[in-house]
Every structure is written in structure tokens, then in C-alpha cells.
Amino acid sequence: MSAETDPVPPPVLPSSRKLITALAAIAMISGLLVAVTYEVTAPVIKLNQQRALEQAIFKVLPAATVHANFRLEGATLSALTSERFAEANVFAGYNADQVLVGIAMEGAARGYQDVVKILYAYDPAQNGITGFTVLQSSETPGIGDKVETDAAFQENFNPLDASLNAGGDALAHEIITVKNGRKVNPWEIDGISGATITSTAIGHALNDSAQAMLPPLLANRDLLIAPHTKGEDD
């Protein structure tokens, strides 16, 4: 048989051991790169989140010029230094005369797409919630974001009643979202037509947070009067 008609031998394939070794090496390198990237970017992300939260504090407490950081755990309220900002879950705002003008706290509830996370303002002088801003949301643009842009919806917080009951251990009335045009009580949120799920999530977030936070917070009201403050421009 001539060389031209001789069958071509099949290519020599690498052994399965070599393939497994190569894949394992690639996986290890990829994992290492992910870990290194996380270590490098995590502090930057954390700093940006802190700056965004501080901006949100002054947004929901526009009369405040300084704020103080607190940690509420159970019935205990502790003042924190600015270096421990990441541990805080209560932010008290004060005006230029160091008078308490409001308290900012976080709340969260399930929306249409994902969890809607907010920062809201509570005014002890009015026993009410005076506003909020969305910190995190995956709601449909133009629909879910109406909770921040709809003027009628914002009127719910002028203020929204969050008074405690006679025993001081819970809200006197649960905060609920009702259908648009059905609001009759000051603790009800008049929902937005076309954004019912998101506006209902705001009601759930406010009620759940206020029920848990306000009774022990107001029991420690005196601690909020003398702040360790941080300025808006610091």
C-alpha cells in the first residue's frame, strides 16, 4: 500500500489525569483572583456605602446639621463614636443649637422584584414618621421608584402617625398601606395606583421596624439628648 493511501493515525489525546490537573490549576487561579479582587475592593465598597448612608441621613433629616450614631440591641441603646459608624442602626439628628430634630432608622420588606431597603425619619415631638428614602431597590424603573417621586404619596408622611400604646411596648396602631384614595386614619399609607406592591412594601418596612425599634428607643430617650455628634461636612 502506498504512503498516499495509508490511513492517518488518530491524534494523541492528553491523559485524563493531565486534564484534571489543568482544570484544577485553572480553578485555583480563578479562586485566588476572586479572593484578591474582593480584598482590594471591599474597603472601597464599604466606604462608598457609608458615605451614601450618611448622605441619606441628612436627606431624611433636612433640619439636622450634625448626627450621632447609636446601637440599639434589645432594650439597650449605646452611643458610638464615628469610627464605629458601621455598627450603628440608629442615627439621631440635631440642629445648630444641638436640639434633637429627628431620628433615622432603617427598614426593609419584600417588594415586587426583591427586598426594598429604606431609611426613614421619626420625630419624637410629633410621634410620627416624617419621611424616608430608598437605600436599595430592584423595583421596575418608573413604577417602583414612584414611592420617592409621587407628591401625593409623600403627603402620607406629614407626619405618619407612629404613636406608642399606653404601655409603651408597641405601636398604638399598625402602620398599613391601603388602596389609593381609601386612607381615613393618620397611621395609614395611601398607596399608589400602579405601584401597589412597592407602596405596600414601604408600609410593611415601616411597621416592622417601628414596632421593634421605637418602644426601646423611646425608653432610652434621655440618651439621645446629649449626643456625640458628627457634622454634615465632616
C-alpha positions in Angstrom: 0.0 0.0 0.0 1.4 3.4 -1.0 2.1 6.2 1.5 -0.7 8.2 -0.1 -3.3 5.6 0.8 -2.0 4.7 4.3 -4.6 5.6 7.0 -3.8 8.7 9.1 -3.2 7.8 12.7 -5.6 9.5 15.2 -4.1 12.4 17.3 -2.7 11.5 20.6 -5.1 12.8 23.3 -3.8 14.0 26.7 -4.4 11.7 29.5 -7.4 12.3 31.8 -5.0 12.9 34.7 -3.4 15.8 32.8 -6.9 17.3 32.0 -8.0 17.1 35.6 -4.7 18.6 36.8 -5.0 21.5 34.3 -8.7 22.2 35.3 -7.8 22.1 39.0 -5.0 24.6 38.4 -7.3 27.0 36.5 -9.9 26.7 39.2 -7.3 27.5 41.9 -6.0 30.5 40.0 -9.6 31.8 39.3 -10.5 31.4 43.0 -7.3 33.3 44.0 -8.1 36.1 41.7 -11.7 36.4 43.0 -10.4 36.5 46.6 -7.7 39.1 45.8 -10.3 41.2 44.0 -12.6 41.1 46.9 -9.9 42.0 49.4 -8.9 45.0 47.3 -12.4 46.3 46.5 -14.2 45.5 49.8 -12.9 48.5 51.8 -13.8 50.9 48.9 -17.3 49.5 48.6 -17.8 49.7 52.4 -16.6 53.4 52.4 -18.9 54.3 49.5 -21.8 52.6 51.3 -21.0 54.6 54.4 -20.9 57.9 52.5 -24.2 57.1 50.8 -25.9 56.3 54.2 -24.6 59.5 55.7 -26.0 61.5 52.8 -29.3 59.7 53.3 -29.4 60.6 57.0 -29.3 64.3 56.2 -31.7 63.8 53.3 -34.4 62.4 55.6 -33.5 64.8 58.4 -33.1 68.1 56.5 -33.2 70.3 59.6 -30.1 68.4 61.0 -26.6 69.8 60.8 -25.0 67.1 62.8 -25.8 63.5 63.6 -24.9 61.0 66.3 -24.5 57.2 65.9 -26.2 54.7 68.3 -26.6 51.0 68.5 -29.9 49.6 69.8 -29.7 46.0 70.9 -32.7 44.7 72.7 -33.5 47.3 75.3 -30.0 48.8 75.4 -29.1 51.9 73.5 -25.4 52.7 73.3 -23.7 55.8 71.8 -21.0 55.1 69.3 -18.0 57.0 68.0 -17.7 57.9 64.3 -15.2 55.2 63.9 -17.9 52.6 64.8 -20.4 54.0 62.2 -20.8 50.6 60.6 -22.2 49.2 63.8 -24.9 51.8 64.2 -28.6 51.2 63.5 -29.9 54.5 64.9 -28.9 57.9 63.8 -30.1 61.0 65.8 -30.0 64.4 64.0 -29.5 67.7 65.7 -29.8 71.3 64.5 -27.2 74.1 65.0 -28.4 74.6 68.6 -27.9 70.8 69.3 -31.6 70.3 69.6 -32.9 66.9 68.6 -34.8 67.2 65.3 -35.4 63.6 64.4 -34.1 60.0 64.4 -33.2 58.0 61.3 -33.5 54.2 61.2 -33.5 51.5 58.5 -36.4 49.3 57.5 -36.8 46.6 54.8 -39.6 44.5 53.2 -40.1 42.3 50.2 -41.2 44.3 47.1 -42.1 43.1 43.6 -38.6 42.2 42.4 -36.6 42.0 45.6 -36.2 43.5 49.1 -36.8 47.2 49.3 -34.5 48.8 51.9 -35.2 52.3 53.2 -34.0 54.8 55.7 -36.8 56.7 57.4 -37.1 59.6 59.8 -39.0 59.6 63.1 -39.8 62.8 65.0 -40.4 62.2 68.7 -42.0 65.7 69.1 -44.7 64.6 66.6 -44.8 60.9 67.4 -44.6 60.4 63.7 -42.6 59.3 60.7 -41.8 62.4 58.6 -40.2 60.9 55.5 -38.0 58.2 54.0 -35.5 57.5 51.2 -34.8 54.3 49.4 -31.4 52.8 50.1 -31.7 49.7 47.9 -34.3 48.5 45.4 -34.7 46.4 42.3 -38.2 47.6 41.5 -39.2 48.4 38.0 -37.9 51.8 37.0 -40.7 54.4 36.5 -43.1 52.3 38.6 -41.4 51.2 41.9 -39.5 54.5 42.2 -42.8 56.4 42.4 -42.7 56.0 46.2 -40.0 58.7 46.2 -41.2 60.9 43.5 -45.0 60.9 43.9 -46.0 64.1 45.7 -49.3 62.6 46.9 -47.6 59.6 48.4 -45.1 61.8 50.2 -48.1 63.6 51.9 -48.5 60.4 53.9 -45.5 61.4 56.0 -46.7 64.8 57.1 -46.4 63.1 59.6 -47.4 59.4 59.5 -48.7 58.6 63.0 -46.4 56.2 64.9 -47.6 56.8 68.4 -47.0 54.1 71.0 -49.8 52.5 73.0 -50.4 53.3 76.7 -48.0 50.6 77.8 -45.2 52.0 75.5 -44.4 48.5 74.3 -45.8 48.7 70.8 -47.4 51.0 68.3 -50.9 52.1 69.2 -51.9 51.3 65.6 -50.2 49.1 63.0 -48.9 51.1 60.0 -50.6 49.7 56.9 -50.9 50.6 53.2 -54.4 51.0 51.9 -55.7 51.2 48.4 -55.3 54.6 46.7 -58.0 57.0 48.0 -59.0 54.8 50.9 -56.9 56.4 53.7 -59.0 57.6 56.6 -56.6 57.3 59.6 -53.2 59.1 60.2 -51.4 55.7 60.6 -52.5 54.5 57.1 -50.5 55.0 53.9 -52.4 55.9 50.9 -51.0 53.6 48.2 -50.0 54.4 44.7 -52.1 53.1 41.8 -49.8 51.1 39.5 -47.2 50.7 42.2 -49.3 48.9 44.8 -46.7 46.2 45.7 -43.9 48.7 46.3 -46.0 51.1 48.3 -47.3 48.2 50.4 -43.6 47.1 50.9 -42.9 50.6 52.3 -45.8 50.1 54.8 -44.5 46.7 55.9 -40.9 48.0 56.3 -42.1 51.0 58.4 -44.4 49.0 60.6 -41.9 46.1 61.2 -39.1 48.5 62.0 -41.1 50.9 64.1 -42.7 48.1 66.2 -39.3 46.7 67.0 -37.3 49.9 67.4 -39.5 52.7 68.8 -40.5 51.2 72.2 -36.9 50.6 73.5 -35.6 53.6 71.7 -38.1 56.0 73.4 -37.5 54.3 76.7 -33.9 55.5 76.3 -34.9 59.0 75.1 -32.7 60.8 77.6 -29.5 59.3 76.0 -30.5 61.0 72.7 -30.5 64.4 74.2 -26.7 64.6 74.8 -25.1 63.5 71.5 -21.5 62.7 70.4 -22.1 64.4 67.1 -20.7 64.4 63.6 -21.2 67.3 61.2 -22.7 67.1 57.7 -19.5 68.3 56.1 -17.1 66.1 58.3 
